[in-house]
Amino acid sequence: MSTIGNLVDRTYREYLEPMDDIVSYTTLSNSDSISDSKVGLTTSGTSVTFNGDLLSVEEEDALDAGAIIEIGQELMICTDLNAVTNTITVTRAARGTTAAEHEQGSLIKIAPPFPRINVFDAVCDQIKNLYPTLFAVETKSITSKVGYIPLDGSTDNHLVAPIKAISQYTDFSAGSDETGTVFQGVATELVDLPNPFTYTDADGVSQTITYSNNGPDKVNAIQVYNVNAGHTVFVTFKKKFVTPTAESDTLATVGLEDEYEPIIMAGVAAQMIAGRDIPTATADYITDQMGTSNFPVNSATSIRNSLLQYQRALIQQARKDLRARYPEPVTVNKIAYT
């Protein structure tokens, strides 16, 4: 399953780091002082041992005091270089990054023009900015009851509105389910409640729901109409995308469809190159990419604008697909009829 880290890697591969313009790099060697053979650098270590065979003399000299290197999402400042032992002394967690444990063999980039933490943050920004033009979709199974039904899932505060609700409750006059019959639409309403929210359940016990994750500061509840208590209702919700917190987050966890990846990548590339000079090879590479996507870059159109135009075209296509799959329900007095 694709992850945010995979999306970051793909953005580098397709936009930011053409093969003929990859920055100087080497790999992290294992330290003899670390017992775990997989760990090359602990969170508190300040000595980085690198593979000198991957660097030219000039590149190795570039690791001297004052140089900035990157391992994973962490930036470090070099304070000393020992060219004999291929070891550099570093100051950890530079420029607002966080010190982390790094495995042996991890890539070490020298003075990267597009730091990975910046690309990750840009991916997060692009995902957040997709809504309301695009939205995530989640279907929940809910047991109907009298009054509202609080929703206590980890990201239920990201729910925006019900799109569709169905139930096998088909014999409305008799108030019973009919096995094997088609599902019928159900009227629903999403209710915003204060966070935290305290209520008394059907057993008379006081319950409190608190949403502590990121996202809107509210508790959501659903109310269903014309269905007796105890029936299963399947409600499909329009949902805001969940902001990633780590590269290990999957696209499914965030709410992204796989076909949204090109939208995110084009936006990230435009965001990263905005207001700055970029290497010639990178500029040529992106120009070629835009040409193959029928958005050629010419003297009248900057690379950034071409990327944004391409992104808008992809968004419009994705929006048409969403509208076809999930038509907007008819809403009367905040009650959705599908």
C-alpha positions in Angstrom: 0.0 0.0 0.0 1.4 3.4 -1.0 2.6 5.7 1.7 3.3 9.4 2.0 7.0 8.5 2.0 6.4 6.8 -1.4 4.7 10.0 -2.6 7.7 12.1 -1.5 10.1 9.8 -3.3 8.0 9.9 -6.5 8.0 13.7 -6.4 11.8 13.7 -6.2 12.0 11.1 -9.0 9.6 12.8 -11.4 10.2 16.5 -10.7 12.8 17.6 -8.3 15.8 15.3 -8.9 16.5 14.4 -12.5 19.0 11.6 -12.9 21.6 13.9 -14.4 21.4 16.4 -11.6 21.3 14.4 -8.4 23.1 16.2 -5.6 26.3 14.8 -4.1 25.5 11.9 -1.8 27.0 9.1 0.1 25.6 6.5 2.6 25.7 6.2 6.4 28.1 3.5 7.6 27.7 1.6 10.8 29.3 2.9 14.0 31.3 0.4 16.0 30.0 2.0 19.2 26.4 1.0 18.4 25.4 -2.5 19.4 22.4 -2.8 17.0 23.9 -3.6 13.6 21.0 -1.9 11.8 21.6 1.4 13.5 24.1 3.8 12.0 23.4 6.8 14.1 21.4 7.2 17.3 19.3 10.3 18.2 22.1 11.7 20.3 25.1 10.7 18.2 27.3 13.4 16.8 29.8 11.4 14.7 28.7 10.4 11.3 30.7 7.8 9.4 30.2 7.8 5.7 31.1 5.7 2.7 34.0 7.6 1.1 34.0 5.5 -2.1 31.0 7.3 -3.3 32.5 10.8 -3.1 35.1 12.6 -5.2 37.9 14.5 -3.5 36.0 17.7 -4.1 32.7 16.3 -2.8 34.5 15.0 0.3 36.1 18.4 0.9 32.6 19.9 0.7 31.8 18.1 4.0 34.1 20.4 6.0 33.0 22.7 8.7 29.9 24.7 7.8 28.4 22.3 5.4 24.8 21.1 5.7 24.0 17.4 5.2 20.7 15.6 5.3 19.8 12.1 6.5 16.1 11.3 6.2 14.2 14.4 7.3 16.9 15.6 9.6 19.4 18.4 8.6 22.8 18.5 10.3 25.6 21.1 10.3 29.1 19.7 9.9 31.6 21.1 12.4 34.7 18.9 11.6 35.8 16.4 8.9 38.3 13.5 9.4 39.0 12.5 5.8 41.2 9.5 7.0 38.4 7.8 8.9 35.6 9.2 6.8 33.9 10.7 9.8 32.3 14.0 10.2 31.3 15.7 13.5 27.9 17.3 13.3 25.4 19.4 15.2 22.1 17.6 15.1 18.6 18.8 14.3 19.6 21.9 12.4 17.1 24.4 11.0 14.2 23.3 13.0 14.4 19.6 12.1 14.2 16.8 14.6 17.0 14.4 15.6 16.1 10.9 14.7 17.7 7.4 14.6 19.1 6.5 11.2 19.8 3.1 9.9 23.0 1.9 8.4 23.0 2.6 4.6 20.8 5.6 4.9 21.4 8.2 2.2 23.4 11.3 3.1 22.8 14.3 0.9 25.2 17.2 0.8 23.6 20.6 0.7 20.3 19.4 -0.8 18.5 22.2 -2.7 15.1 20.6 -1.8 15.3 19.2 1.8 13.1 16.2 2.4 11.4 17.8 5.4 10.4 20.7 3.1 9.0 18.4 0.5 7.1 16.4 3.2 5.6 19.7 4.6 4.7 20.7 1.0 2.9 17.4 0.5 0.9 18.1 3.7 0.0 21.6 2.5 -1.2 20.3 -0.8 -3.3 17.6 0.8 -5.0 20.1 3.1 -5.6 22.5 0.2 -7.5 19.9 -1.9 -10.6 20.4 0.2 -13.3 21.7 -0.6 -12.6 21.3 -4.4 -11.9 17.6 -3.7 -12.9 15.5 -0.7 -12.3 12.2 0.9 -15.1 9.6 1.3 -15.8 7.3 4.2 -18.7 4.8 4.7 -19.6 3.9 8.3 -22.0 1.2 9.6 -24.3 2.8 12.2 -27.0 1.2 14.4 -30.0 3.5 14.4 -31.5 4.7 17.7 -33.8 7.4 19.0 -32.0 10.8 18.9 -28.4 11.5 17.8 -25.7 8.9 17.6 -22.2 10.2 18.6 -19.3 9.2 16.4 -16.1 8.4 18.2 -13.7 7.3 15.4 -10.2 8.7 15.5 -10.9 11.0 12.5 -14.6 11.4 12.7 -14.2 15.1 13.4 -13.1 15.4 9.7 -16.6 14.3 8.5 -18.3 17.2 6.7 -21.7 15.9 5.5 -23.6 12.7 4.7 -23.7 12.0 0.9 -25.7 8.8 1.0 -27.4 6.6 3.5 -29.1 3.2 3.0 -30.6 0.5 5.1 -32.4 -2.8 4.7 -35.2 -1.3 6.7 -37.7 -1.6 3.8 -41.1 -2.5 5.4 -41.7 1.0 6.9 -45.3 0.3 7.8 -44.6 -2.9 9.7 -41.3 -1.5 11.1 -39.2 -4.6 10.2 -36.3 -5.6 8.0 -36.8 -7.8 5.0 -33.9 -10.1 4.3 -32.9 -10.3 0.7 -34.6 -7.1 -0.4 -32.9 -4.1 -1.9 -31.5 -1.4 0.3 -33.5 1.8 0.5 -32.4 5.4 1.1 -32.5 6.9 4.6 -32.7 10.5 5.6 -29.8 11.7 7.8 -28.4 14.7 9.5 -24.9 15.4 10.8 -24.8 17.3 14.1 -21.9 19.3 15.4 -21.3 19.0 19.1 -18.8 20.7 21.4 -15.4 19.0 22.1 -15.3 17.3 24.5 -18.9 16.2 24.6 -20.6 14.5 27.6 -23.9 12.6 27.3 -25.9 9.8 29.0 -26.2 6.6 27.0 -29.2 4.2 26.8 -28.1 2.5 30.0 -28.1 5.7 32.0 -24.3 5.9 32.1 -22.5 9.2 31.6 -20.1 9.0 28.6 -17.6 11.6 27.3 -16.2 11.8 23.8 -13.0 13.8 23.2 -11.4 14.3 19.9 -7.7 14.9 20.6 -6.3 14.4 17.1 -5.7 17.2 14.6 -8.6 18.6 12.6 -11.8 20.5 13.4 -12.4 21.1 17.2 -15.8 19.4 17.3 -17.5 16.1 18.0 -19.8 14.8 15.2 -23.0 12.9 15.7 -25.4 11.5 13.1 -29.2 11.4 13.3 -31.3 9.1 11.1 -35.0 9.6 10.3 -37.9 7.2 9.6 -36.0 4.1 10.8 -36.7 2.4 14.1 -34.0 1.8 16.6 -31.7 -1.2 16.2 -31.4 -1.2 12.4 -28.1 -1.1 10.6 -27.7 2.0 8.4 -24.7 2.5 6.0 -23.9 6.1 5.8 -21.4 7.5 3.2 -19.8 10.8 4.3 -18.0 13.6 2.6 -14.8 14.0 4.6 -11.9 16.4 4.8 -8.5 14.9 4.1 -6.5 14.0 7.2 -3.1 15.8 7.5 -0.3 13.3 7.5 1.9 13.2 10.6 4.6 10.8 9.3 5.9 9.4 6.0 4.7 6.0 7.1 1.0 7.1 6.9 -0.7 5.4 4.0 -2.7 7.2 1.4 -5.8 5.3 2.6 -5.4 6.7 6.1 -5.2 10.2 4.8 -8.2 9.7 2.5 -6.4 10.1 -0.8 -7.3 8.1 -3.9 -4.3 6.8 -5.8 -5.2 8.9 -8.8 -4.7 12.1 -6.7 -0.9 11.4 -6.6 -0.2 13.4 -9.8 -2.2 16.3 -8.4 -0.2 16.4 -5.2 3.1 16.1 -7.0 2.5 18.9 -9.4 1.5 21.2 -6.6 4.5 20.2 -4.5 6.9 20.9 -7.4 5.3 24.3 -8.0 5.5 25.1 -4.3 9.1 24.1 -4.0 10.4 26.1 -6.9 8.3 29.2 -6.3 10.4 32.4 -5.9 13.8 30.6 -6.3 16.4 29.8 -8.9 16.5 26.1 -9.7 19.3 24.1 -11.3 19.3 24.2 -15.1 19.0 20.4 -15.3 16.0 20.4 -13.0 14.3 23.2 -15.1 14.9 21.3 -18.3 13.6 18.1 -16.7 10.4 19.7 -15.5 9.9 21.4 -18.9 10.2 18.0 -20.6 7.7 16.5 -18.1 5.2 19.3 -18.8 5.6 18.8 -22.6 4.7 15.2 -22.4 1.6 16.2 -20.3 0.5 18.6 -23.0 1.4 21.6 -20.9 4.5 23.0 -22.6 6.6 25.7 -21.0 7.5 28.6 -23.2 8.7 32.1 -22.9 5.3 33.3 -21.9 4.6 30.7 -19.3 6.9 30.0 -16.3 7.5 26.5 -15.1 5.6 27.2 -11.9 2.5 28.5 -13.8 2.6 25.5 -16.1 2.7 23.1 -13.1 -0.2 24.9 -11.5 -2.2 24.8 -14.8 -1.5 21.1 -15.1 -2.6 20.6 -11.5 -5.9 22.5 -12.1 -6.6 20.3 -15.1 -6.1 17.2 -13.0 -8.3 18.6 -10.2 -11.1 19.4 -12.6 -11.0 15.8 -14.0 -11.0 14.3 -10.4 -13.9 16.7 -9.4 -16.0 15.4 -12.4 -15.3 11.9 -11.3 -16.4 12.6 -7.7 -19.6 14.3 -8.9 -20.4 11.3 -11.1 -19.9 8.8 -8.2 -21.4 10.9 -5.4 -24.1 13.3 -6.6 -25.0 15.9 -4.0 -28.0 14.9 -1.9 -31.1 17.1 -1.6 -30.9 18.9 1.7 -34.1 20.3 3.4 -33.7 21.9 6.9 -30.2 20.3 7.2 -31.6 16.8 6.6 -30.0 15.0 3.6 -32.3 13.0 1.4 -30.6 10.6 -1.0 
